[in-house]
Amino acid sequence: MTTEFVPYLAYDGDCESAFKFYEKALRGEIVAMLRLADAPPDVPRTPETANRIMHARLKVGDRVLMGGDAPSGLASKPQGFCVSMQVDEPVEAERVFAELSAGGRVMMPIGPTFWAQRFGMFTDKFGVPWMVNCEKQPG
């Protein structure tokens, strides 16, 4: 049996903007972006909610990040988790950290630690907490 855990992020109307931002920063590809307007007619929506994203999927290499806009009035601030990103090269870790943290709030600037060549923590401009980690090479 194969099990994979995939972060599914909830937004309050800005999922599309967030995923386009991530697509650029992570050099990925949005492979799904479904709006309430795309759903069958029996799915409840109003003219104000028709453009909300029901489901988005971003592919980065062989990994996936998914999300959508929470139903109107039910969005909540993310807490108790972060998206942890493992990066192979220090230069790439620094680039990703700089791009994703732009406009957000840095809690720990990226730099070397006792376990990593580079590690940093931030909350992006959409309120999603992230960690970027580039582990030390064994040896």
N, CA, C and O atoms as CSV, one atom per row, in Angstrom:
chain,resi,resn,atom,element,x,y,z
A,1,MET,N,N,0.841,-1.177,0.000
A,1,MET,CA,C,0.000,0.000,0.000
A,1,MET,C,C,0.886,1.241,0.000
A,1,MET,O,O,1.849,1.317,0.764
A,2,THR,N,N,0.573,2.195,-0.836
A,2,THR,CA,C,1.313,3.453,-0.905
A,2,THR,C,C,0.463,4.549,-0.281
A,2,THR,O,O,-0.722,4.688,-0.584
A,3,THR,N,N,1.081,5.311,0.580
A,3,THR,CA,C,0.401,6.444,1.200
A,3,THR,C,C,1.225,7.694,0.944
A,3,THR,O,O,2.446,7.686,1.105
A,4,GLU,N,N,0.565,8.752,0.552
A,4,GLU,CA,C,1.232,10.028,0.348
A,4,GLU,C,C,0.398,11.107,1.013
A,4,GLU,O,O,-0.822,11.145,0.853
A,5,PHE,N,N,1.045,11.969,1.747
A,5,PHE,CA,C,0.354,13.093,2.365
A,5,PHE,C,C,0.583,14.325,1.507
A,5,PHE,O,O,1.722,14.648,1.170
A,6,VAL,N,N,-0.487,15.009,1.153
A,6,VAL,CA,C,-0.405,16.185,0.307
A,6,VAL,C,C,-1.067,17.355,1.031
A,6,VAL,O,O,-2.241,17.270,1.390
A,7,PRO,N,N,-0.331,18.444,1.251
A,7,PRO,CA,C,-0.981,19.605,1.868
A,7,PRO,C,C,-2.141,20.102,1.004
A,7,PRO,O,O,-2.014,20.222,-0.215
A,8,TYR,N,N,-3.267,20.388,1.649
A,8,TYR,CA,C,-4.422,20.966,0.961
A,8,TYR,C,C,-4.726,22.278,1.675
A,8,TYR,O,O,-5.192,22.284,2.814
A,9,LEU,N,N,-4.460,23.377,0.998
A,9,LEU,CA,C,-4.542,24.691,1.613
A,9,LEU,C,C,-5.892,25.338,1.341
A,9,LEU,O,O,-6.419,25.248,0.232
A,10,ALA,N,N,-6.449,25.988,2.353
A,10,ALA,CA,C,-7.749,26.652,2.225
A,10,ALA,C,C,-7.557,28.163,2.262
A,10,ALA,O,O,-6.817,28.688,3.093
A,11,TYR,N,N,-8.225,28.842,1.363
A,11,TYR,CA,C,-8.119,30.298,1.235
A,11,TYR,C,C,-9.499,30.916,1.349
A,11,TYR,O,O,-10.513,30.218,1.325
A,12,ASP,N,N,-9.524,32.225,1.474
A,12,ASP,CA,C,-10.782,32.962,1.550
A,12,ASP,C,C,-10.931,33.852,0.321
A,12,ASP,O,O,-11.009,35.076,0.425
A,13,GLY,N,N,-10.970,33.204,-0.856
A,13,GLY,CA,C,-11.187,33.945,-2.094
A,13,GLY,C,C,-9.920,34.277,-2.858
A,13,GLY,O,O,-10.006,34.837,-3.951
A,14,ASP,N,N,-8.740,33.955,-2.329
A,14,ASP,CA,C,-7.517,34.286,-3.058
A,14,ASP,C,C,-6.695,33.057,-3.454
A,14,ASP,O,O,-5.486,33.158,-3.659
A,15,CYS,N,N,-7.341,31.912,-3.560
A,15,CYS,CA,C,-6.652,30.684,-3.973
A,15,CYS,C,C,-6.006,30.853,-5.349
A,15,CYS,O,O,-4.851,30.473,-5.539
A,16,GLU,N,N,-6.728,31.411,-6.292
A,16,GLU,CA,C,-6.177,31.554,-7.639
A,16,GLU,C,C,-4.909,32.405,-7.616
A,16,GLU,O,O,-3.908,32.027,-8.224
A,17,SER,N,N,-4.932,33.530,-6.935
A,17,SER,CA,C,-3.751,34.396,-6.833
A,17,SER,C,C,-2.597,33.666,-6.162
A,17,SER,O,O,-1.454,33.757,-6.609
A,18,ALA,N,N,-2.899,32.939,-5.083
A,18,ALA,CA,C,-1.862,32.210,-4.357
A,18,ALA,C,C,-1.222,31.157,-5.253
A,18,ALA,O,O,0.004,31.059,-5.306
A,19,PHE,N,N,-2.024,30.376,-5.953
A,19,PHE,CA,C,-1.466,29.304,-6.764
A,19,PHE,C,C,-0.694,29.833,-7.969
A,19,PHE,O,O,0.278,29.208,-8.393
A,20,LYS,N,N,-1.096,30.947,-8.518
A,20,LYS,CA,C,-0.315,31.553,-9.604
A,20,LYS,C,C,1.028,32.057,-9.063
A,20,LYS,O,O,2.048,31.956,-9.745
A,21,PHE,N,N,1.029,32.590,-7.855
A,21,PHE,CA,C,2.251,33.031,-7.175
A,21,PHE,C,C,3.165,31.825,-6.923
A,21,PHE,O,O,4.360,31.888,-7.211
A,22,TYR,N,N,2.617,30.734,-6.391
A,22,TYR,CA,C,3.407,29.528,-6.130
A,22,TYR,C,C,3.930,28.913,-7.429
A,22,TYR,O,O,5.071,28.455,-7.493
A,23,GLU,N,N,3.088,28.908,-8.459
A,23,GLU,CA,C,3.502,28.342,-9.746
A,23,GLU,C,C,4.777,29.026,-10.238
A,23,GLU,O,O,5.711,28.362,-10.687
A,24,LYS,N,N,4.808,30.339,-10.149
A,24,LYS,CA,C,5.975,31.099,-10.611
A,24,LYS,C,C,7.174,30.861,-9.695
A,24,LYS,O,O,8.264,30.553,-10.179
A,25,ALA,N,N,6.993,30.998,-8.386
A,25,ALA,CA,C,8.101,30.879,-7.437
A,25,ALA,C,C,8.685,29.469,-7.409
A,25,ALA,O,O,9.894,29.305,-7.252
A,26,LEU,N,N,7.845,28.461,-7.559
A,26,LEU,CA,C,8.296,27.080,-7.455
A,26,LEU,C,C,8.630,26.457,-8.805
A,26,LEU,O,O,9.042,25.299,-8.878
A,27,ARG,N,N,8.450,27.238,-9.880
A,27,ARG,CA,C,8.720,26.752,-11.231
A,27,ARG,C,C,7.891,25.498,-11.521
A,27,ARG,O,O,8.369,24.530,-12.113
A,28,GLY,N,N,6.628,25.555,-11.081
A,28,GLY,CA,C,5.730,24.422,-11.251
A,28,GLY,C,C,4.726,24.677,-12.351
A,28,GLY,O,O,4.890,25.577,-13.174
A,29,GLU,N,N,3.673,23.861,-12.349
A,29,GLU,CA,C,2.608,23.996,-13.344
A,29,GLU,C,C,1.266,23.737,-12.680
A,29,GLU,O,O,1.065,22.699,-12.050
A,30,ILE,N,N,0.348,24.686,-12.825
A,30,ILE,CA,C,-1.021,24.478,-12.353
A,30,ILE,C,C,-1.674,23.509,-13.325
A,30,ILE,O,O,-1.805,23.803,-14.514
A,31,VAL,N,N,-2.084,22.349,-12.814
A,31,VAL,CA,C,-2.684,21.327,-13.678
A,31,VAL,C,C,-4.195,21.229,-13.469
A,31,VAL,O,O,-4.877,20.515,-14.204
A,32,ALA,N,N,-4.722,21.945,-12.469
A,32,ALA,CA,C,-6.169,21.996,-12.258
A,32,ALA,C,C,-6.505,23.312,-11.572
A,32,ALA,O,O,-5.804,23.750,-10.660
A,33,MET,N,N,-7.590,23.937,-12.026
A,33,MET,CA,C,-8.106,25.157,-11.404
A,33,MET,C,C,-9.610,25.182,-11.695
A,33,MET,O,O,-10.048,25.740,-12.702
A,34,LEU,N,N,-10.389,24.572,-10.802
A,34,LEU,CA,C,-11.833,24.435,-11.002
A,34,LEU,C,C,-12.587,25.445,-10.153
A,34,LEU,O,O,-12.365,25.542,-8.946
A,35,ARG,N,N,-13.461,26.179,-10.775
A,35,ARG,CA,C,-14.271,27.189,-10.080
A,35,ARG,C,C,-15.652,26.620,-9.750
A,35,ARG,O,O,-16.095,25.635,-10.342
A,36,LEU,N,N,-16.312,27.256,-8.804
A,36,LEU,CA,C,-17.702,26.864,-8.521
A,36,LEU,C,C,-18.545,26.962,-9.786
A,36,LEU,O,O,-19.449,26.152,-9.994
A,37,ALA,N,N,-18.256,27.949,-10.635
A,37,ALA,CA,C,-19.006,28.107,-11.888
A,37,ALA,C,C,-18.855,26.896,-12.802
A,37,ALA,O,O,-19.700,26.669,-13.667
A,38,ASP,N,N,-17.772,26.104,-12.618
A,38,ASP,CA,C,-17.539,24.921,-13.446
A,38,ASP,C,C,-18.318,23.701,-12.954
A,38,ASP,O,O,-18.409,22.697,-13.661
A,39,ALA,N,N,-18.872,23.781,-11.762
A,39,ALA,CA,C,-19.560,22.643,-11.146
A,39,ALA,C,C,-20.937,22.429,-11.787
A,39,ALA,O,O,-21.481,23.330,-12.425
A,40,PRO,N,N,-21.485,21.236,-11.612
A,40,PRO,CA,C,-22.839,20.982,-12.107
A,40,PRO,C,C,-23.840,21.978,-11.487
A,40,PRO,O,O,-23.586,22.519,-10.411
A,41,PRO,N,N,-24.959,22.213,-12.156
A,41,PRO,CA,C,-25.923,23.224,-11.703
A,41,PRO,C,C,-26.478,22.995,-10.302
A,41,PRO,O,O,-26.933,23.944,-9.662
A,42,ASP,N,N,-26.452,21.761,-9.812
A,42,ASP,CA,C,-27.021,21.504,-8.488
A,42,ASP,C,C,-26.059,21.884,-7.335
A,42,ASP,O,O,-26.446,21.824,-6.168
A,43,VAL,N,N,-24.817,22.272,-7.658
A,43,VAL,CA,C,-23.881,22.712,-6.621
A,43,VAL,C,C,-24.206,24.177,-6.289
A,43,VAL,O,O,-24.193,25.032,-7.174
A,44,PRO,N,N,-24.495,24.460,-5.017
A,44,PRO,CA,C,-24.902,25.820,-4.640
A,44,PRO,C,C,-23.818,26.860,-4.908
A,44,PRO,O,O,-22.640,26.641,-4.626
A,45,ARG,N,N,-24.237,27.980,-5.451
A,45,ARG,CA,C,-23.354,29.119,-5.698
A,45,ARG,C,C,-24.199,30.341,-5.964
A,45,ARG,O,O,-25.382,30.245,-6.292
A,46,THR,N,N,-23.584,31.469,-5.819
A,46,THR,CA,C,-24.226,32.747,-6.134
A,46,THR,C,C,-23.329,33.450,-7.145
A,46,THR,O,O,-22.204,33.005,-7.373
A,47,PRO,N,N,-23.792,34.524,-7.750
A,47,PRO,CA,C,-22.900,35.272,-8.647
A,47,PRO,C,C,-21.620,35.728,-7.926
A,47,PRO,O,O,-20.561,35.828,-8.547
A,48,GLU,N,N,-21.718,35.999,-6.629
A,48,GLU,CA,C,-20.549,36.449,-5.855
A,48,GLU,C,C,-19.550,35.316,-5.590
A,48,GLU,O,O,-18.359,35.575,-5.413
A,49,THR,N,N,-20.017,34.077,-5.561
A,49,THR,CA,C,-19.123,32.953,-5.252
A,49,THR,C,C,-18.726,32.126,-6.477
A,49,THR,O,O,-17.904,31.218,-6.359
A,50,ALA,N,N,-19.283,32.417,-7.627
A,50,ALA,CA,C,-19.055,31.599,-8.821
A,50,ALA,C,C,-17.579,31.492,-9.212
A,50,ALA,O,O,-17.159,30.466,-9.746
A,51,ASN,N,N,-16.793,32.530,-8.954
A,51,ASN,CA,C,-15.380,32.494,-9.342
A,51,ASN,C,C,-14.460,31.943,-8.260
A,51,ASN,O,O,-13.250,31.853,-8.466
A,52,ARG,N,N,-15.022,31.569,-7.100
A,52,ARG,CA,C,-14.188,30.960,-6.062
A,52,ARG,C,C,-13.669,29.613,-6.574
A,52,ARG,O,O,-14.347,28.922,-7.335
A,53,ILE,N,N,-12.467,29.257,-6.148
A,53,ILE,CA,C,-11.831,28.029,-6.611
A,53,ILE,C,C,-12.274,26.864,-5.735
A,53,ILE,O,O,-12.069,26.875,-4.521
A,54,MET,N,N,-12.884,25.859,-6.363
A,54,MET,CA,C,-13.264,24.633,-5.649
A,54,MET,C,C,-12.044,23.753,-5.411
A,54,MET,O,O,-11.901,23.135,-4.356
A,55,HIS,N,N,-11.162,23.707,-6.420
A,55,HIS,CA,C,-9.992,22.833,-6.335
A,55,HIS,C,C,-8.899,23.340,-7.256
A,55,HIS,O,O,-9.140,23.635,-8.426
A,56,ALA,N,N,-7.688,23.438,-6.711
A,56,ALA,CA,C,-6.502,23.770,-7.506
A,56,ALA,C,C,-5.431,22.734,-7.209
A,56,ALA,O,O,-5.299,22.251,-6.084
A,57,ARG,N,N,-4.676,22.409,-8.237
A,57,ARG,CA,C,-3.570,21.459,-8.059
A,57,ARG,C,C,-2.356,21.988,-8.813
A,57,ARG,O,O,-2.417,22.291,-10.005
A,58,LEU,N,N,-1.250,22.087,-8.076
A,58,LEU,CA,C,0.013,22.555,-8.621
A,58,LEU,C,C,1.005,21.400,-8.592
A,58,LEU,O,O,1.216,20.775,-7.553
A,59,LYS,N,N,1.602,21.127,-9.724
A,59,LYS,CA,C,2.601,20.058,-9.812
A,59,LYS,C,C,3.980,20.708,-9.879
A,59,LYS,O,O,4.235,21.580,-10.710
A,60,VAL,N,N,4.866,20.260,-8.981
A,60,VAL,CA,C,6.246,20.734,-8.949
A,60,VAL,C,C,7.127,19.494,-8.961
A,60,VAL,O,O,7.253,18.803,-7.950
A,61,GLY,N,N,7.730,19.218,-10.098
A,61,GLY,CA,C,8.473,17.967,-10.241
A,61,GLY,C,C,7.515,16.806,-10.076
A,61,GLY,O,O,6.507,16.725,-10.778
A,62,ASP,N,N,7.821,15.904,-9.151
A,62,ASP,CA,C,6.918,14.772,-8.904
A,62,ASP,C,C,6.071,14.987,-7.656
A,62,ASP,O,O,5.477,14.039,-7.141
A,63,ARG,N,N,6.008,16.218,-7.167
A,63,ARG,CA,C,5.227,16.548,-5.972
A,63,ARG,C,C,4.021,17.401,-6.336
A,63,ARG,O,O,3.976,18.027,-7.395
A,64,VAL,N,N,3.043,17.412,-5.429
A,64,VAL,CA,C,1.798,18.134,-5.674
A,64,VAL,C,C,1.441,18.974,-4.458
A,64,VAL,O,O,1.649,18.558,-3.318
A,65,LEU,N,N,0.903,20.158,-4.712
A,65,LEU,CA,C,0.322,21.017,-3.685
A,65,LEU,C,C,-1.099,21.306,-4.149
A,65,LEU,O,O,-1.318,21.654,-5.309
A,66,MET,N,N,-2.066,21.162,-3.242
A,66,MET,CA,C,-3.458,21.376,-3.626
A,66,MET,C,C,-4.119,22.380,-2.689
A,66,MET,O,O,-3.637,22.633,-1.585
A,67,GLY,N,N,-5.230,22.945,-3.150
A,67,GLY,CA,C,-5.963,23.881,-2.317
A,67,GLY,C,C,-7.240,24.324,-2.983
A,67,GLY,O,O,-7.579,23.889,-4.084
A,68,GLY,N,N,-7.944,25.204,-2.287
A,68,GLY,CA,C,-9.186,25.764,-2.796
A,68,GLY,C,C,-9.664,26.866,-1.864
A,68,GLY,O,O,-9.135,27.050,-0.768
A,69,ASP,N,N,-10.668,27.589,-2.320
A,69,ASP,CA,C,-11.295,28.606,-1.475
A,69,ASP,C,C,-12.311,27.932,-0.569
A,69,ASP,O,O,-13.158,27.167,-1.029
A,70,ALA,N,N,-12.220,28.221,0.709
A,70,ALA,CA,C,-13.205,27.688,1.659
A,70,ALA,C,C,-14.574,28.262,1.306
A,70,ALA,O,O,-14.661,29.341,0.720
A,71,PRO,N,N,-15.638,27.550,1.656
A,71,PRO,CA,C,-16.969,28.121,1.427
A,71,PRO,C,C,-17.077,29.489,2.104
A,71,PRO,O,O,-16.502,29.715,3.169
A,72,SER,N,N,-17.814,30.383,1.475
A,72,SER,CA,C,-17.963,31.743,2.006
A,72,SER,C,C,-18.324,31.731,3.481
A,72,SER,O,O,-19.244,31.033,3.907
A,73,GLY,N,N,-17.583,32.517,4.254
A,73,GLY,CA,C,-17.843,32.642,5.676
A,73,GLY,C,C,-17.244,31.549,6.533
A,73,GLY,O,O,-17.361,31.602,7.758
A,74,LEU,N,N,-16.593,30.544,5.920
A,74,LEU,CA,C,-16.046,29.432,6.691
A,74,LEU,C,C,-14.515,29.367,6.687
A,74,LEU,O,O,-13.936,28.434,7.244
A,75,ALA,N,N,-13.867,30.332,6.075
A,75,ALA,CA,C,-12.399,30.337,6.055
A,75,ALA,C,C,-11.876,30.651,7.450
A,75,ALA,O,O,-12.487,31.410,8.202
A,76,SER,N,N,-10.734,30.052,7.781
A,76,SER,CA,C,-10.092,30.350,9.060
A,76,SER,C,C,-8.593,30.507,8.839
A,76,SER,O,O,-8.037,30.012,7.859
A,77,LYS,N,N,-7.963,31.196,9.759
A,77,LYS,CA,C,-6.532,31.435,9.675
A,77,LYS,C,C,-5.789,30.111,9.861
A,77,LYS,O,O,-6.103,29.354,10.779
A,78,PRO,N,N,-4.797,29.819,8.993
A,78,PRO,CA,C,-4.037,28.579,9.153
A,78,PRO,C,C,-3.307,28.557,10.498
A,78,PRO,O,O,-2.726,29.562,10.909
A,79,GLN,N,N,-3.340,27.424,11.170
A,79,GLN,CA,C,-2.601,27.283,12.420
A,79,GLN,C,C,-2.309,25.810,12.677
A,79,GLN,O,O,-3.045,24.925,12.240
A,80,GLY,N,N,-1.230,25.574,13.388
A,80,GLY,CA,C,-0.886,24.213,13.764
A,80,GLY,C,C,-0.219,23.390,12.682
A,80,GLY,O,O,-0.116,22.171,12.822
A,81,PHE,N,N,0.242,24.019,11.597
A,81,PHE,CA,C,0.925,23.294,10.529
A,81,PHE,C,C,1.763,24.291,9.730
A,81,PHE,O,O,1.633,25.504,9.897
A,82,CYS,N,N,2.604,23.774,8.879
A,82,CYS,CA,C,3.265,24.585,7.865
A,82,CYS,C,C,3.561,23.683,6.678
A,82,CYS,O,O,3.600,22.460,6.814
A,83,VAL,N,N,3.765,24.275,5.538
A,83,VAL,CA,C,4.198,23.526,4.374
A,83,VAL,C,C,5.718,23.448,4.477
A,83,VAL,O,O,6.397,24.474,4.463
A,84,SER,N,N,6.242,22.250,4.578
A,84,SER,CA,C,7.684,22.044,4.695
A,84,SER,C,C,8.224,21.623,3.340
A,84,SER,O,O,7.804,20.618,2.765
A,85,MET,N,N,9.157,22.409,2.848
A,85,MET,CA,C,9.708,22.169,1.520
A,85,MET,C,C,11.163,21.755,1.648
A,85,MET,O,O,11.963,22.458,2.265
A,86,GLN,N,N,11.508,20.610,1.063
A,86,GLN,CA,C,12.878,20.104,1.061
A,86,GLN,C,C,13.521,20.465,-0.278
A,86,GLN,O,O,12.983,20.145,-1.338
A,87,VAL,N,N,14.673,21.133,-0.224
A,87,VAL,CA,C,15.364,21.597,-1.419
A,87,VAL,C,C,16.776,21.015,-1.406
A,87,VAL,O,O,17.416,20.955,-0.356
A,88,ASP,N,N,17.263,20.586,-2.575
A,88,ASP,CA,C,18.566,19.920,-2.648
A,88,ASP,C,C,19.770,20.860,-2.606
A,88,ASP,O,O,20.811,20.503,-2.054
A,89,GLU,N,N,19.643,22.040,-3.174
A,89,GLU,CA,C,20.791,22.951,-3.310
A,89,GLU,C,C,20.583,24.235,-2.511
A,89,GLU,O,O,19.491,24.803,-2.533
A,90,PRO,N,N,21.626,24.705,-1.799
A,90,PRO,CA,C,21.505,25.937,-1.012
A,90,PRO,C,C,21.065,27.156,-1.826
A,90,PRO,O,O,20.252,27.953,-1.358
A,91,VAL,N,N,21.590,27.299,-3.022
A,91,VAL,CA,C,21.230,28.451,-3.861
A,91,VAL,C,C,19.745,28.413,-4.202
A,91,VAL,O,O,19.081,29.450,-4.189
A,92,GLU,N,N,19.219,27.227,-4.506
A,92,GLU,CA,C,17.795,27.085,-4.817
A,92,GLU,C,C,16.955,27.333,-3.566
A,92,GLU,O,O,15.890,27.944,-3.654
A,93,ALA,N,N,17.414,26.873,-2.412
A,93,ALA,CA,C,16.690,27.124,-1.163
A,93,ALA,C,C,16.584,28.627,-0.911
A,93,ALA,O,O,15.526,29.116,-0.513
A,94,GLU,N,N,17.657,29.349,-1.138
A,94,GLU,CA,C,17.647,30.806,-0.950
A,94,GLU,C,C,16.708,31.493,-1.935
A,94,GLU,O,O,15.989,32.421,-1.566
A,95,ARG,N,N,16.711,31.039,-3.190
A,95,ARG,CA,C,15.821,31.632,-4.204
A,95,ARG,C,C,14.362,31.398,-3.852
A,95,ARG,O,O,13.554,32.327,-3.866
A,96,VAL,N,N,14.026,30.150,-3.536
A,96,VAL,CA,C,12.641,29.820,-3.197
A,96,VAL,C,C,12.200,30.596,-1.954
A,96,VAL,O,O,11.098,31.144,-1.921
A,97,PHE,N,N,13.042,30.641,-0.954
A,97,PHE,CA,C,12.717,31.376,0.272
A,97,PHE,C,C,12.439,32.846,-0.050
A,97,PHE,O,O,11.437,33.405,0.396
A,98,ALA,N,N,13.329,33.467,-0.824
A,98,ALA,CA,C,13.170,34.885,-1.162
A,98,ALA,C,C,11.878,35.142,-1.934
A,98,ALA,O,O,11.155,36.093,-1.641
A,99,GLU,N,N,11.591,34.292,-2.920
A,99,GLU,CA,C,10.402,34.512,-3.745
A,99,GLU,C,C,9.114,34.253,-2.978
A,99,GLU,O,O,8.182,35.054,-3.046
A,100,LEU,N,N,9.050,33.137,-2.248
A,100,LEU,CA,C,7.817,32.806,-1.536
A,100,LEU,C,C,7.559,33.716,-0.333
A,100,LEU,O,O,6.404,33.959,0.017
A,101,SER,N,N,8.604,34.214,0.294
A,101,SER,CA,C,8.415,35.057,1.479
A,101,SER,C,C,8.163,36.523,1.127
A,101,SER,O,O,7.810,37.313,2.002
A,102,ALA,N,N,8.340,36.895,-0.143
A,102,ALA,CA,C,8.129,38.285,-0.557
A,102,ALA,C,C,6.716,38.733,-0.202
A,102,ALA,O,O,5.741,38.089,-0.592
A,103,GLY,N,N,6.606,39.822,0.527
A,103,GLY,CA,C,5.306,40.350,0.930
A,103,GLY,C,C,4.724,39.663,2.148
A,103,GLY,O,O,3.648,40.037,2.615
A,104,GLY,N,N,5.418,38.665,2.669
A,104,GLY,CA,C,4.953,37.943,3.846
A,104,GLY,C,C,5.712,38.379,5.093
A,104,GLY,O,O,6.209,39.502,5.175
A,105,ARG,N,N,5.792,37.464,6.068
A,105,ARG,CA,C,6.469,37.759,7.336
A,105,ARG,C,C,7.476,36.656,7.626
A,105,ARG,O,O,7.110,35.491,7.780
A,106,VAL,N,N,8.748,37.036,7.698
A,106,VAL,CA,C,9.811,36.080,7.981
A,106,VAL,C,C,9.920,35.888,9.490
A,106,VAL,O,O,10.058,36.857,10.236
A,107,MET,N,N,9.857,34.637,9.935
A,107,MET,CA,C,10.038,34.312,11.352
A,107,MET,C,C,11.478,33.916,11.634
A,107,MET,O,O,12.012,34.225,12.699
A,108,MET,N,N,12.107,33.235,10.688
A,108,MET,CA,C,13.510,32.831,10.817
A,108,MET,C,C,14.153,32.995,9.443
A,108,MET,O,O,13.833,32.248,8.518
A,109,PRO,N,N,15.059,33.968,9.298
A,109,PRO,CA,C,15.716,34.158,7.999
A,109,PRO,C,C,16.443,32.889,7.577
A,109,PRO,O,O,16.897,32.110,8.416
A,110,ILE,N,N,16.546,32.691,6.273
A,110,ILE,CA,C,17.221,31.484,5.793
A,110,ILE,C,C,18.717,31.600,6.055
A,110,ILE,O,O,19.334,32.643,5.838
A,111,GLY,N,N,19.272,30.496,6.528
A,111,GLY,CA,C,20.703,30.455,6.817
A,111,GLY,C,C,21.098,29.067,7.257
A,111,GLY,O,O,20.258,28.173,7.358
A,112,PRO,N,N,22.395,28.886,7.521
A,112,PRO,CA,C,22.868,27.578,7.965
A,112,PRO,C,C,22.438,27.291,9.406
A,112,PRO,O,O,22.325,28.202,10.227
A,113,THR,N,N,22.204,26.025,9.692
A,113,THR,CA,C,21.899,25.565,11.048
A,113,THR,C,C,22.750,24.328,11.306
A,113,THR,O,O,23.492,23.885,10.430
A,114,PHE,N,N,22.643,23.780,12.496
A,114,PHE,CA,C,23.433,22.578,12.792
A,114,PHE,C,C,22.959,21.371,11.996
A,114,PHE,O,O,23.718,20.413,11.847
A,115,TRP,N,N,21.724,21.378,11.474
A,115,TRP,CA,C,21.216,20.238,10.710
A,115,TRP,C,C,21.095,20.514,9.213
A,115,TRP,O,O,20.916,19.585,8.426
A,116,ALA,N,N,21.191,21.765,8.821
A,116,ALA,CA,C,20.911,22.095,7.424
A,116,ALA,C,C,21.930,23.075,6.847
A,116,ALA,O,O,22.493,23.918,7.545
A,117,GLN,N,N,22.139,22.923,5.535
A,117,GLN,CA,C,22.941,23.922,4.818
A,117,GLN,C,C,22.192,25.256,4.814
A,117,GLN,O,O,22.792,26.325,4.934
A,118,ARG,N,N,20.859,25.164,4.673
A,118,ARG,CA,C,19.998,26.348,4.734
A,118,ARG,C,C,18.663,25.918,5.333
A,118,ARG,O,O,18.151,24.837,5.041
A,119,PHE,N,N,18.112,26.785,6.175
A,119,PHE,CA,C,16.785,26.579,6.747
A,119,PHE,C,C,16.205,27.943,7.064
A,119,PHE,O,O,16.912,28.832,7.539
A,120,GLY,N,N,14.912,28.109,6.800
A,120,GLY,CA,C,14.225,29.345,7.141
A,120,GLY,C,C,12.730,29.120,7.254
A,120,GLY,O,O,12.190,28.157,6.710
A,121,MET,N,N,12.060,30.032,7.976
A,121,MET,CA,C,10.615,29.932,8.191
A,121,MET,C,C,9.962,31.285,7.918
A,121,MET,O,O,10.515,32.336,8.243
A,122,PHE,N,N,8.779,31.238,7.318
A,122,PHE,CA,C,8.028,32.465,7.033
A,122,PHE,C,C,6.561,32.133,6.850
A,122,PHE,O,O,6.185,30.973,6.678
A,123,THR,N,N,5.745,33.165,6.891
A,123,THR,CA,C,4.343,33.078,6.499
A,123,THR,C,C,4.211,33.906,5.233
A,123,THR,O,O,4.588,35.078,5.219
A,124,ASP,N,N,3.683,33.316,4.171
A,124,ASP,CA,C,3.608,34.036,2.905
A,124,ASP,C,C,2.523,35.109,2.936
A,124,ASP,O,O,1.779,35.224,3.910
A,125,LYS,N,N,2.442,35.885,1.873
A,125,LYS,CA,C,1.499,37.006,1.832
A,125,LYS,C,C,0.035,36.564,1.822
A,125,LYS,O,O,-0.864,37.398,1.926
A,126,PHE,N,N,-0.210,35.248,1.697
A,126,PHE,CA,C,-1.567,34.718,1.742
A,126,PHE,C,C,-1.893,34.113,3.106
A,126,PHE,O,O,-2.986,33.585,3.314
A,127,GLY,N,N,-0.927,34.195,4.039
A,127,GLY,CA,C,-1.145,33.688,5.390
A,127,GLY,C,C,-0.758,32.242,5.602
A,127,GLY,O,O,-1.049,31.681,6.659
A,128,VAL,N,N,-0.101,31.610,4.616
A,128,VAL,CA,C,0.298,30.204,4.725
A,128,VAL,C,C,1.709,30.115,5.305
A,128,VAL,O,O,2.635,30.727,4.773
A,129,PRO,N,N,1.882,29.353,6.397
A,129,PRO,CA,C,3.210,29.187,6.980
A,129,PRO,C,C,4.047,28.159,6.210
A,129,PRO,O,O,3.535,27.119,5.795
A,130,TRP,N,N,5.333,28.459,6.024
A,130,TRP,CA,C,6.246,27.608,5.271
A,130,TRP,C,C,7.556,27.413,6.033
A,130,TRP,O,O,7.950,28.248,6.848
A,131,MET,N,N,8.221,26.292,5.749
A,131,MET,CA,C,9.608,26.059,6.135
A,131,MET,C,C,10.340,25.625,4.873
A,131,MET,O,O,9.831,24.803,4.112
A,132,VAL,N,N,11.526,26.171,4.649
A,132,VAL,CA,C,12.372,25.745,3.544
A,132,VAL,C,C,13.619,25.139,4.166
A,132,VAL,O,O,14.283,25.775,4.984
A,133,ASN,N,N,13.939,23.898,3.773
A,133,ASN,CA,C,15.041,23.163,4.369
A,133,ASN,C,C,15.925,22.568,3.279
A,133,ASN,O,O,15.434,21.927,2.350
A,134,CYS,N,N,17.227,22.783,3.401
A,134,CYS,CA,C,18.227,22.163,2.535
A,134,CYS,C,C,19.199,21.451,3.463
A,134,CYS,O,O,20.078,22.073,4.060
A,135,GLU,N,N,19.030,20.134,3.577
A,135,GLU,CA,C,19.800,19.353,4.551
A,135,GLU,C,C,21.288,19.339,4.234
A,135,GLU,O,O,21.707,19.512,3.089
A,136,LYS,N,N,22.070,19.126,5.287
A,136,LYS,CA,C,23.516,18.946,5.113
A,136,LYS,C,C,23.764,17.616,4.421
A,136,LYS,O,O,23.025,16.650,4.610
A,137,GLN,N,N,24.811,17.586,3.621
A,137,GLN,CA,C,25.195,16.356,2.945
A,137,GLN,C,C,25.870,15.427,3.935
A,137,GLN,O,O,26.683,15.875,4.744
A,138,PRO,N,N,25.547,14.131,3.887
A,138,PRO,CA,C,26.193,13.189,4.809
A,138,PRO,C,C,27.705,13.157,4.576
A,138,PRO,O,O,28.189,13.331,3.458
A,139,GLY,N,N,28.421,12.933,5.659
A,139,GLY,CA,C,29.861,12.763,5.482
A,139,GLY,C,C,30.637,13.543,6.381
A,139,GLY,O,O,31.866,13.493,6.339
